[in-house]
Amino acid sequence: MAGLPRARTFPPLRLLPRRKGAGGAPAQERQRIPREIRVLIAAAFVIAIGFGLVAPILPQFAQSFDVGVTAASVIVSAFALTRLLFAPAGGWLVERLGERPVYIVGLLVVALSTAACAFAADYWQLLVFRALGGIGSTMFTVSAMGLIVRLAPPAIRGRVSGAYATAFLLGSIGGPIIGGLLAGLGLRVPFLVYAAALLIASAVVFFQLKDTSLQDRQSARDRAPLTVREAVRDSAYRASLVSSFANGWSSFGIRMALVPLFATAVLDAGPQIAGISLAFFAAGTALALTVSGRLADTVGRKPLVVTGLLVNGAAMAALGFSGNVVVFLAICVVGGVGTGLLNPAQQAAVADVIGNGRSGGKVLASFQMSSDLGAIFGPVVAGLIIDTLFPGSYDLAFVATGALTLLAAAVWLGSRETLPRPGEETGRPVPGGDGMTASRTRDAGQAPD
């Protein structure tokens, strides 16, 4: 009608604006993964294949020195223990020397220790050599995370983390198959092949990345590192520590130690199903990784992390009540999907907290340590529940694991979203962790307002 004001129209509401380039395509689809990161992804695949070569035969090799099951298990735990203990020193080395030198030296340490394992004359030599490998492992793990933080464009951090995780996963699947074939040539042969693979990987990284603008010793000293004290003031980093602990407990501890035992002791399915269950977990993770990285770059880190924790936690709690092999394997796939949704978004969130402009070696080391702690304590607590507190109660052990994972999801619900908006880089955590961040001023060495 005449004289009435025309109704105003509003654009549709978007919680997170889509970043678009000149051609109209979203930025995370338009940007390519940098060449340096593609080199690291290829190296990760080689490293994972090599690790998979020795993992299945390591307990058997230890028992060839006339030791029992417990002593053979200690050989496996020694690697994880030295990784945990050396993580703070690894973070310090990254901040002092730069990521690339520490990465290469770490690979060489694992290569030499693995080759030494092949020539071990007794159990104690094998224990020492394998434990030394854990030192090198934490060196290249923390430095690789640091390189990805520094080199990955903020808009595709989720996709980069997903691609890196996929390379490790595929290598971990293929490694045991090749290792089983090589074991027919002798239990020492896989160790030598793994050592050679690590030497190749270190050479590729050295020559392919030596002329890039990566952080060298001088620039490492010039850049003020992000301290752990600063990082823990950010609610997203605190939530990442909790979820990393829960993920280590569930996906690396309980999955590797308790799930195969449950298959044989409760379902009476035999060792074949125990091995297949781990493959089903890996298949679920691989399925989720095809989309989770890109989703973390579009809908945000927090929704993917929370969803992954909820899915994995529910699956782990349900495993103890699976009454037959078909249901058991189906739940294993669901649990793997939860892990695949969680990991890329979680790592991208930590990268957002650090940003491209500062070194975060100790921050990354603390994040890695939380996962290692979960992987160590998870099987121990589950063993106490099953053997001592409630004998034979596998279901309670799985429920406890699921409850811890769901608790981590609740912690994340109270944290901030770290996905940078267009033209913005995440900054130094603000006191109180209220969700505010500085912009690119941190990269210029300025303090946030």
GUMI-874857 format. One record per residue (C-alpha): residue in three letters; x, y, z. Coordinates in steps of 0.5 Angstrom, whole numbers, plus 500, padded with zeros to 3 digits. Example, Ala and Ser with C-alpha at 12.3 -4.5 7.8 and 13.67 -1.06 7.14 Angstrom:
<atoms>
<atom resn="Ala" u="525" v="491" w="516"/>
<atom resn="Ser" u="527" v="498" w="514"/>
</atoms>
This chain:
<atoms>
<atom resn="Met" u="500" v="500" w="500"/>
<atom resn="Ala" u="502" v="507" w="499"/>
<atom resn="Gly" u="506" v="511" w="504"/>
<atom resn="Leu" u="508" v="505" w="508"/>
<atom resn="Pro" u="515" v="504" w="509"/>
<atom resn="Arg" u="518" v="498" w="505"/>
<atom resn="Ala" u="520" v="492" w="509"/>
<atom resn="Arg" u="528" v="491" w="509"/>
<atom resn="Thr" u="531" v="485" w="507"/>
<atom resn="Phe" u="537" v="482" w="511"/>
<atom resn="Pro" u="542" v="477" w="508"/>
<atom resn="Pro" u="542" v="470" w="511"/>
<atom resn="Leu" u="546" v="469" w="517"/>
<atom resn="Arg" u="552" v="465" w="517"/>
<atom resn="Leu" u="556" v="463" w="523"/>
<atom resn="Leu" u="563" v="462" w="520"/>
<atom resn="Pro" u="564" v="466" w="513"/>
<atom resn="Arg" u="566" v="463" w="507"/>
<atom resn="Arg" u="573" v="465" w="505"/>
<atom resn="Lys" u="573" v="466" w="497"/>
<atom resn="Gly" u="578" v="467" w="492"/>
<atom resn="Ala" u="578" v="471" w="486"/>
<atom resn="Gly" u="574" v="466" w="482"/>
<atom resn="Gly" u="569" v="465" w="487"/>
<atom resn="Ala" u="571" v="459" w="490"/>
<atom resn="Pro" u="572" v="458" w="498"/>
<atom resn="Ala" u="579" v="459" w="500"/>
<atom resn="Gln" u="580" v="452" w="503"/>
<atom resn="Glu" u="579" v="449" w="496"/>
<atom resn="Arg" u="583" v="454" w="492"/>
<atom resn="Gln" u="589" v="454" w="496"/>
<atom resn="Arg" u="594" v="448" w="495"/>
<atom resn="Ile" u="598" v="445" w="500"/>
<atom resn="Pro" u="605" v="448" w="500"/>
<atom resn="Arg" u="611" v="443" w="497"/>
<atom resn="Glu" u="614" v="443" w="504"/>
<atom resn="Ile" u="608" v="440" w="507"/>
<atom resn="Arg" u="608" v="435" w="501"/>
<atom resn="Val" u="615" v="433" w="503"/>
<atom resn="Leu" u="613" v="432" w="510"/>
<atom resn="Ile" u="607" v="428" w="508"/>
<atom resn="Ala" u="611" v="423" w="504"/>
<atom resn="Ala" u="616" v="422" w="509"/>
<atom resn="Ala" u="611" v="421" w="514"/>
<atom resn="Phe" u="608" v="415" w="510"/>
<atom resn="Val" u="615" v="412" w="509"/>
<atom resn="Ile" u="616" v="413" w="517"/>
<atom resn="Ala" u="609" v="409" w="518"/>
<atom resn="Ile" u="611" v="404" w="514"/>
<atom resn="Gly" u="617" v="402" w="517"/>
<atom resn="Phe" u="614" v="403" w="524"/>
<atom resn="Gly" u="609" v="398" w="522"/>
<atom resn="Leu" u="615" v="393" w="519"/>
<atom resn="Val" u="617" v="392" w="526"/>
<atom resn="Ala" u="611" v="393" w="531"/>
<atom resn="Pro" u="608" v="386" w="530"/>
<atom resn="Ile" u="615" v="382" w="530"/>
<atom resn="Leu" u="618" v="386" w="536"/>
<atom resn="Pro" u="615" v="382" w="542"/>
<atom resn="Gln" u="617" v="375" w="538"/>
<atom resn="Phe" u="624" v="378" w="537"/>
<atom resn="Ala" u="624" v="380" w="545"/>
<atom resn="Gln" u="622" v="373" w="547"/>
<atom resn="Ser" u="627" v="370" w="542"/>
<atom resn="Phe" u="632" v="372" w="548"/>
<atom resn="Asp" u="628" v="367" w="553"/>
<atom resn="Val" u="624" v="372" w="557"/>
<atom resn="Gly" u="617" v="372" w="558"/>
<atom resn="Val" u="611" v="376" w="556"/>
<atom resn="Thr" u="612" v="381" w="561"/>
<atom resn="Ala" u="619" v="382" w="559"/>
<atom resn="Ala" u="617" v="382" w="552"/>
<atom resn="Ser" u="611" v="388" w="553"/>
<atom resn="Val" u="617" v="392" w="557"/>
<atom resn="Ile" u="620" v="393" w="550"/>
<atom resn="Val" u="614" v="396" w="547"/>
<atom resn="Ser" u="613" v="400" w="553"/>
<atom resn="Ala" u="620" v="403" w="553"/>
<atom resn="Phe" u="619" v="406" w="547"/>
<atom resn="Ala" u="613" v="410" w="549"/>
<atom resn="Leu" u="616" v="412" w="556"/>
<atom resn="Thr" u="622" v="415" w="553"/>
<atom resn="Arg" u="618" v="419" w="548"/>
<atom resn="Leu" u="614" v="421" w="554"/>
<atom resn="Leu" u="620" v="423" w="558"/>
<atom resn="Phe" u="624" v="426" w="553"/>
<atom resn="Ala" u="618" v="431" w="550"/>
<atom resn="Pro" u="620" v="437" w="554"/>
<atom resn="Ala" u="627" v="437" w="552"/>
<atom resn="Gly" u="625" v="436" w="545"/>
<atom resn="Gly" u="621" v="442" w="545"/>
<atom resn="Trp" u="627" v="446" w="548"/>
<atom resn="Leu" u="631" v="443" w="542"/>
<atom resn="Val" u="626" v="446" w="537"/>
<atom resn="Glu" u="626" v="453" w="540"/>
<atom resn="Arg" u="633" v="453" w="540"/>
<atom resn="Leu" u="635" v="450" w="534"/>
<atom resn="Gly" u="629" v="450" w="529"/>
<atom resn="Glu" u="624" v="445" w="527"/>
<atom resn="Arg" u="628" v="442" w="521"/>
<atom resn="Pro" u="635" v="440" w="524"/>
<atom resn="Val" u="631" v="437" w="530"/>
<atom resn="Tyr" u="627" v="433" w="525"/>
<atom resn="Ile" u="633" v="430" w="521"/>
<atom resn="Val" u="637" v="428" w="527"/>
<atom resn="Gly" u="631" v="425" w="530"/>
<atom resn="Leu" u="630" v="421" w="524"/>
<atom resn="Leu" u="637" v="419" w="524"/>
<atom resn="Val" u="637" v="417" w="532"/>
<atom resn="Val" u="631" v="412" w="530"/>
<atom resn="Ala" u="635" v="409" w="524"/>
<atom resn="Leu" u="641" v="408" w="528"/>
<atom resn="Ser" u="637" v="405" w="534"/>
<atom resn="Thr" u="633" v="401" w="530"/>
<atom resn="Ala" u="639" v="398" w="526"/>
<atom resn="Ala" u="642" v="397" w="533"/>
<atom resn="Cys" u="636" v="393" w="535"/>
<atom resn="Ala" u="638" v="388" w="529"/>
<atom resn="Phe" u="644" v="386" w="532"/>
<atom resn="Ala" u="642" v="386" w="539"/>
<atom resn="Ala" u="646" v="380" w="543"/>
<atom resn="Asp" u="641" v="379" w="549"/>
<atom resn="Tyr" u="635" v="382" w="552"/>
<atom resn="Trp" u="638" v="388" w="555"/>
<atom resn="Gln" u="641" v="391" w="549"/>
<atom resn="Leu" u="635" v="390" w="545"/>
<atom resn="Leu" u="631" v="394" w="551"/>
<atom resn="Val" u="637" v="400" w="551"/>
<atom resn="Phe" u="637" v="400" w="543"/>
<atom resn="Arg" u="629" v="400" w="543"/>
<atom resn="Ala" u="629" v="406" w="548"/>
<atom resn="Leu" u="634" v="410" w="545"/>
<atom resn="Gly" u="629" v="410" w="539"/>
<atom resn="Gly" u="624" v="413" w="543"/>
<atom resn="Ile" u="628" v="419" w="544"/>
<atom resn="Gly" u="629" v="420" w="536"/>
<atom resn="Ser" u="621" v="419" w="535"/>
<atom resn="Thr" u="619" v="425" w="540"/>
<atom resn="Met" u="624" v="429" w="536"/>
<atom resn="Phe" u="621" v="428" w="529"/>
<atom resn="Thr" u="614" v="428" w="532"/>
<atom resn="Val" u="614" v="435" w="535"/>
<atom resn="Ser" u="619" v="438" w="530"/>
<atom resn="Ala" u="614" v="435" w="524"/>
<atom resn="Met" u="608" v="438" w="528"/>
<atom resn="Gly" u="612" v="445" w="529"/>
<atom resn="Leu" u="613" v="445" w="521"/>
<atom resn="Ile" u="606" v="444" w="520"/>
<atom resn="Val" u="604" v="449" w="524"/>
<atom resn="Arg" u="609" v="454" w="521"/>
<atom resn="Leu" u="608" v="452" w="514"/>
<atom resn="Ala" u="600" v="451" w="513"/>
<atom resn="Pro" u="596" v="457" w="511"/>
<atom resn="Pro" u="591" v="458" w="517"/>
<atom resn="Ala" u="585" v="457" w="512"/>
<atom resn="Ile" u="587" v="449" w="510"/>
<atom resn="Arg" u="590" v="447" w="517"/>
<atom resn="Gly" u="585" v="442" w="518"/>
<atom resn="Arg" u="586" v="439" w="511"/>
<atom resn="Val" u="593" v="439" w="512"/>
<atom resn="Ser" u="593" v="435" w="519"/>
<atom resn="Gly" u="588" v="430" w="515"/>
<atom resn="Ala" u="593" v="429" w="510"/>
<atom resn="Tyr" u="598" v="428" w="514"/>
<atom resn="Ala" u="594" v="423" w="519"/>
<atom resn="Thr" u="592" v="419" w="513"/>
<atom resn="Ala" u="599" v="418" w="510"/>
<atom resn="Phe" u="601" v="415" w="517"/>
<atom resn="Leu" u="595" v="411" w="517"/>
<atom resn="Leu" u="596" v="408" w="510"/>
<atom resn="Gly" u="603" v="407" w="512"/>
<atom resn="Ser" u="601" v="403" w="519"/>
<atom resn="Ile" u="596" v="399" w="515"/>
<atom resn="Gly" u="601" v="397" w="510"/>
<atom resn="Gly" u="607" v="396" w="514"/>
<atom resn="Pro" u="605" v="390" w="518"/>
<atom resn="Ile" u="603" v="386" w="512"/>
<atom resn="Ile" u="610" v="388" w="509"/>
<atom resn="Gly" u="613" v="386" w="516"/>
<atom resn="Gly" u="610" v="379" w="516"/>
<atom resn="Leu" u="613" v="377" w="509"/>
<atom resn="Leu" u="620" v="380" w="511"/>
<atom resn="Ala" u="619" v="376" w="518"/>
<atom resn="Gly" u="620" v="370" w="514"/>
<atom resn="Leu" u="627" v="372" w="512"/>
<atom resn="Gly" u="629" v="372" w="520"/>
<atom resn="Leu" u="626" v="377" w="525"/>
<atom resn="Arg" u="632" v="381" w="525"/>
<atom resn="Val" u="631" v="383" w="517"/>
<atom resn="Pro" u="625" v="388" w="518"/>
<atom resn="Phe" u="629" v="392" w="523"/>
<atom resn="Leu" u="634" v="393" w="518"/>
<atom resn="Val" u="629" v="395" w="512"/>
<atom resn="Tyr" u="626" v="400" w="517"/>
<atom resn="Ala" u="633" v="403" w="519"/>
<atom resn="Ala" u="634" v="404" w="511"/>
<atom resn="Ala" u="627" v="407" w="510"/>
<atom resn="Leu" u="629" v="412" w="515"/>
<atom resn="Leu" u="635" v="414" w="512"/>
<atom resn="Ile" u="632" v="415" w="506"/>
<atom resn="Ala" u="626" v="419" w="509"/>
<atom resn="Ser" u="632" v="424" w="512"/>
<atom resn="Ala" u="635" v="425" w="506"/>
<atom resn="Val" u="629" v="427" w="502"/>
<atom resn="Val" u="627" v="432" w="508"/>
<atom resn="Phe" u="634" v="434" w="508"/>
<atom resn="Phe" u="635" v="436" w="500"/>
<atom resn="Gln" u="628" v="438" w="499"/>
<atom resn="Leu" u="627" v="443" w="504"/>
<atom resn="Lys" u="634" v="445" w="505"/>
<atom resn="Asp" u="633" v="451" w="501"/>
<atom resn="Thr" u="626" v="453" w="503"/>
<atom resn="Ser" u="625" v="459" w="508"/>
<atom resn="Leu" u="624" v="454" w="514"/>
<atom resn="Gln" u="626" v="456" w="521"/>
<atom resn="Asp" u="634" v="456" w="522"/>
<atom resn="Arg" u="638" v="457" w="528"/>
<atom resn="Gln" u="639" v="464" w="528"/>
<atom resn="Ser" u="631" v="466" w="527"/>
<atom resn="Ala" u="629" v="461" w="532"/>
<atom resn="Arg" u="633" v="465" w="537"/>
<atom resn="Asp" u="630" v="471" w="534"/>
<atom resn="Arg" u="623" v="469" w="535"/>
<atom resn="Ala" u="620" v="469" w="542"/>
<atom resn="Pro" u="617" v="462" w="543"/>
<atom resn="Leu" u="610" v="461" w="545"/>
<atom resn="Thr" u="610" v="459" w="553"/>
<atom resn="Val" u="606" v="453" w="556"/>
<atom resn="Arg" u="604" v="458" w="561"/>
<atom resn="Glu" u="601" v="463" w="556"/>
<atom resn="Ala" u="598" v="457" w="552"/>
<atom resn="Val" u="594" v="454" w="558"/>
<atom resn="Arg" u="591" v="461" w="559"/>
<atom resn="Asp" u="587" v="459" w="552"/>
<atom resn="Ser" u="581" v="455" w="553"/>
<atom resn="Ala" u="582" v="452" w="547"/>
<atom resn="Tyr" u="589" v="449" w="548"/>
<atom resn="Arg" u="586" v="447" w="555"/>
<atom resn="Ala" u="581" v="443" w="552"/>
<atom resn="Ser" u="586" v="440" w="547"/>
<atom resn="Leu" u="590" v="438" w="553"/>
<atom resn="Val" u="584" v="434" w="556"/>
<atom resn="Ser" u="582" v="431" w="549"/>
<atom resn="Ser" u="589" v="429" w="547"/>
<atom resn="Phe" u="589" v="425" w="554"/>
<atom resn="Ala" u="583" v="422" w="552"/>
<atom resn="Asn" u="584" v="420" w="545"/>
<atom resn="Gly" u="591" v="417" w="547"/>
<atom resn="Trp" u="587" v="413" w="553"/>
<atom resn="Ser" u="582" v="411" w="548"/>
<atom resn="Ser" u="585" v="410" w="541"/>
<atom resn="Phe" u="592" v="408" w="543"/>
<atom resn="Gly" u="592" v="405" w="549"/>
<atom resn="Ile" u="585" v="401" w="550"/>
<atom resn="Arg" u="584" v="400" w="543"/>
<atom resn="Met" u="591" v="397" w="542"/>
<atom resn="Ala" u="591" v="393" w="549"/>
<atom resn="Leu" u="584" v="391" w="551"/>
<atom resn="Val" u="580" v="391" w="544"/>
<atom resn="Pro" u="584" v="385" w="542"/>
<atom resn="Leu" u="584" v="381" w="549"/>
<atom resn="Phe" u="577" v="382" w="549"/>
<atom resn="Ala" u="576" v="379" w="542"/>
<atom resn="Thr" u="579" v="373" w="544"/>
<atom resn="Ala" u="577" v="372" w="552"/>
<atom resn="Val" u="570" v="374" w="552"/>
<atom resn="Leu" u="568" v="373" w="544"/>
<atom resn="Asp" u="572" v="367" w="544"/>
<atom resn="Ala" u="574" v="369" w="537"/>
<atom resn="Gly" u="581" v="367" w="536"/>
<atom resn="Pro" u="587" v="372" w="534"/>
<atom resn="Gln" u="585" v="373" w="527"/>
<atom resn="Ile" u="579" v="377" w="529"/>
<atom resn="Ala" u="583" v="381" w="534"/>
<atom resn="Gly" u="587" v="383" w="528"/>
<atom resn="Ile" u="582" v="384" w="524"/>
<atom resn="Ser" u="578" v="389" w="529"/>
<atom resn="Leu" u="584" v="393" w="529"/>
<atom resn="Ala" u="584" v="394" w="521"/>
<atom resn="Phe" u="576" v="395" w="522"/>
<atom resn="Phe" u="578" v="401" w="527"/>
<atom resn="Ala" u="583" v="404" w="522"/>
<atom resn="Ala" u="578" v="403" w="516"/>
<atom resn="Gly" u="573" v="407" w="520"/>
<atom resn="Thr" u="579" v="412" w="521"/>
<atom resn="Ala" u="581" v="413" w="514"/>
<atom resn="Leu" u="573" v="414" w="512"/>
<atom resn="Ala" u="573" v="420" w="516"/>
<atom resn="Leu" u="579" v="423" w="514"/>
<atom resn="Thr" u="577" v="423" w="507"/>
<atom resn="Val" u="572" v="429" w="510"/>
<atom resn="Ser" u="574" v="431" w="517"/>
<atom resn="Gly" u="580" v="436" w="515"/>
<atom resn="Arg" u="576" v="440" w="510"/>
<atom resn="Leu" u="570" v="440" w="515"/>
<atom resn="Ala" u="575" v="443" w="520"/>
<atom resn="Asp" u="576" v="448" w="515"/>
<atom resn="Thr" u="569" v="450" w="514"/>
<atom resn="Val" u="565" v="449" w="520"/>
<atom resn="Gly" u="570" v="450" w="525"/>
<atom resn="Arg" u="575" v="446" w="529"/>
<atom resn="Lys" u="570" v="445" w="535"/>
<atom resn="Pro" u="564" v="442" w="532"/>
<atom resn="Leu" u="569" v="436" w="529"/>
<atom resn="Val" u="572" v="435" w="536"/>
<atom resn="Val" u="566" v="435" w="540"/>
<atom resn="Thr" u="563" v="430" w="535"/>
<atom resn="Gly" u="569" v="426" w="534"/>
<atom resn="Leu" u="569" v="425" w="542"/>
<atom resn="Leu" u="562" v="423" w="542"/>
<atom resn="Val" u="562" v="418" w="537"/>
<atom resn="Asn" u="569" v="415" w="539"/>
<atom resn="Gly" u="566" v="415" w="547"/>
<atom resn="Ala" u="560" v="412" w="545"/>
<atom resn="Ala" u="563" v="407" w="541"/>
<atom resn="Met" u="568" v="405" w="546"/>
<atom resn="Ala" u="563" v="404" w="552"/>
<atom resn="Ala" u="559" v="400" w="547"/>
<atom resn="Leu" u="564" v="395" w="546"/>
<atom resn="Gly" u="564" v="391" w="552"/>
<atom resn="Phe" u="557" v="390" w="551"/>
<atom resn="Ser" u="557" v="387" w="544"/>
<atom resn="Gly" u="555" v="380" w="544"/>
<atom resn="Asn" u="558" v="377" w="537"/>
<atom resn="Val" u="563" v="378" w="532"/>
<atom resn="Val" u="559" v="382" w="527"/>
<atom resn="Val" u="556" v="387" w="532"/>
<atom resn="Phe" u="564" v="388" w="535"/>
<atom resn="Leu" u="567" v="389" w="528"/>
<atom resn="Ala" u="561" v="394" w="527"/>
<atom resn="Ile" u="563" v="398" w="533"/>
<atom resn="Cys" u="570" v="398" w="532"/>
<atom resn="Val" u="569" v="402" w="525"/>
<atom resn="Val" u="564" v="407" w="529"/>
<atom resn="Gly" u="570" v="408" w="534"/>
<atom resn="Gly" u="575" v="409" w="528"/>
<atom resn="Val" u="570" v="414" w="525"/>
<atom resn="Gly" u="570" v="418" w="531"/>
<atom resn="Thr" u="578" v="418" w="532"/>
<atom resn="Gly" u="578" v="420" w="524"/>
<atom resn="Leu" u="573" v="426" w="526"/>
<atom resn="Leu" u="577" v="428" w="532"/>
<atom resn="Asn" u="585" v="428" w="530"/>
<atom resn="Pro" u="585" v="433" w="524"/>
<atom resn="Ala" u="581" v="439" w="528"/>
<atom resn="Gln" u="584" v="438" w="534"/>
<atom resn="Gln" u="591" v="439" w="531"/>
<atom resn="Ala" u="589" v="445" w="527"/>
<atom resn="Ala" u="586" v="448" w="534"/>
<atom resn="Val" u="593" v="447" w="537"/>
<atom resn="Ala" u="596" v="450" w="531"/>
<atom resn="Asp" u="591" v="456" w="531"/>
<atom resn="Val" u="593" v="457" w="538"/>
<atom resn="Ile" u="600" v="458" w="536"/>
<atom resn="Gly" u="600" v="461" w="530"/>
<atom resn="Asn" u="605" v="462" w="524"/>
<atom resn="Gly" u="609" v="467" w="527"/>
<atom resn="Arg" u="612" v="464" w="533"/>
<atom resn="Ser" u="615" v="458" w="535"/>
<atom resn="Gly" u="611" v="453" w="540"/>
<atom resn="Gly" u="616" v="447" w="541"/>
<atom resn="Lys" u="614" v="446" w="548"/>
<atom resn="Val" u="607" v="448" w="547"/>
<atom resn="Leu" u="607" v="442" w="542"/>
<atom resn="Ala" u="611" v="437" w="546"/>
<atom resn="Ser" u="606" v="438" w="552"/>
<atom resn="Phe" u="600" v="437" w="547"/>
<atom resn="Gln" u="604" v="430" w="545"/>
<atom resn="Met" u="606" v="428" w="552"/>
<atom resn="Ser" u="598" v="429" w="554"/>
<atom resn="Ser" u="597" v="423" w="549"/>
<atom resn="Asp" u="603" v="419" w="551"/>
<atom resn="Leu" u="600" v="419" w="558"/>
<atom resn="Gly" u="593" v="417" w="556"/>
<atom resn="Ala" u="596" v="411" w="552"/>
<atom resn="Ile" u="600" v="409" w="558"/>
<atom resn="Phe" u="595" v="410" w="564"/>
<atom resn="Gly" u="589" v="407" w="560"/>
<atom resn="Pro" u="591" v="400" w="559"/>
<atom resn="Val" u="594" v="400" w="566"/>
<atom resn="Val" u="587" v="402" w="569"/>
<atom resn="Ala" u="583" v="398" w="565"/>
<atom resn="Gly" u="588" v="392" w="567"/>
<atom resn="Leu" u="587" v="394" w="574"/>
<atom resn="Ile" u="579" v="394" w="573"/>
<atom resn="Ile" u="579" v="387" w="570"/>
<atom resn="Asp" u="584" v="383" w="574"/>
<atom resn="Thr" u="583" v="386" w="581"/>
<atom resn="Leu" u="577" v="391" w="582"/>
<atom resn="Phe" u="572" v="388" w="578"/>
<atom resn="Pro" u="575" v="381" w="576"/>
<atom resn="Gly" u="573" v="380" w="569"/>
<atom resn="Ser" u="569" v="386" w="568"/>
<atom resn="Tyr" u="571" v="388" w="561"/>
<atom resn="Asp" u="565" v="392" w="560"/>
<atom resn="Leu" u="566" v="397" w="566"/>
<atom resn="Ala" u="573" v="398" w="563"/>
<atom resn="Phe" u="570" v="400" w="556"/>
<atom resn="Val" u="565" v="404" w="560"/>
<atom resn="Ala" u="570" v="408" w="564"/>
<atom resn="Thr" u="574" v="409" w="557"/>
<atom resn="Gly" u="568" v="412" w="554"/>
<atom resn="Ala" u="566" v="416" w="560"/>
<atom resn="Leu" u="573" v="419" w="560"/>
<atom resn="Thr" u="572" v="421" w="552"/>
<atom resn="Leu" u="565" v="424" w="553"/>
<atom resn="Leu" u="568" v="428" w="559"/>
<atom resn="Ala" u="573" v="431" w="554"/>
<atom resn="Ala" u="567" v="433" w="550"/>
<atom resn="Ala" u="564" v="437" w="555"/>
<atom resn="Val" u="570" v="441" w="557"/>
<atom resn="Trp" u="571" v="442" w="549"/>
<atom resn="Leu" u="564" v="445" w="549"/>
<atom resn="Gly" u="566" v="450" w="554"/>
<atom resn="Ser" u="572" v="452" w="550"/>
<atom resn="Arg" u="573" v="458" w="544"/>
<atom resn="Glu" u="573" v="456" w="537"/>
<atom resn="Thr" u="580" v="458" w="534"/>
<atom resn="Leu" u="578" v="458" w="526"/>
<atom resn="Pro" u="581" v="464" w="524"/>
<atom resn="Arg" u="576" v="469" w="520"/>
<atom resn="Pro" u="578" v="471" w="513"/>
<atom resn="Gly" u="584" v="476" w="513"/>
<atom resn="Glu" u="586" v="474" w="520"/>
<atom resn="Glu" u="591" v="470" w="524"/>
<atom resn="Thr" u="590" v="467" w="531"/>
<atom resn="Gly" u="594" v="470" w="536"/>
<atom resn="Arg" u="597" v="470" w="543"/>
<atom resn="Pro" u="592" v="467" w="548"/>
<atom resn="Val" u="588" v="473" w="552"/>
<atom resn="Pro" u="589" v="472" w="560"/>
<atom resn="Gly" u="583" v="468" w="562"/>
<atom resn="Gly" u="582" v="465" w="556"/>
<atom resn="Asp" u="575" v="468" w="554"/>
<atom resn="Gly" u="576" v="467" w="547"/>
<atom resn="Met" u="579" v="473" w="544"/>
<atom resn="Thr" u="585" v="473" w="540"/>
<atom resn="Ala" u="590" v="478" w="537"/>
<atom resn="Ser" u="590" v="479" w="530"/>
<atom resn="Arg" u="596" v="479" w="526"/>
<atom resn="Thr" u="600" v="484" w="530"/>
<atom resn="Arg" u="603" v="478" w="534"/>
<atom resn="Asp" u="607" v="476" w="527"/>
<atom resn="Ala" u="609" v="483" w="527"/>
<atom resn="Gly" u="612" v="482" w="534"/>
<atom resn="Gln" u="607" v="486" w="537"/>
<atom resn="Ala" u="603" v="485" w="544"/>
<atom resn="Pro" u="596" v="484" w="543"/>
<atom resn="Asp" u="591" v="490" w="545"/>
</atoms>
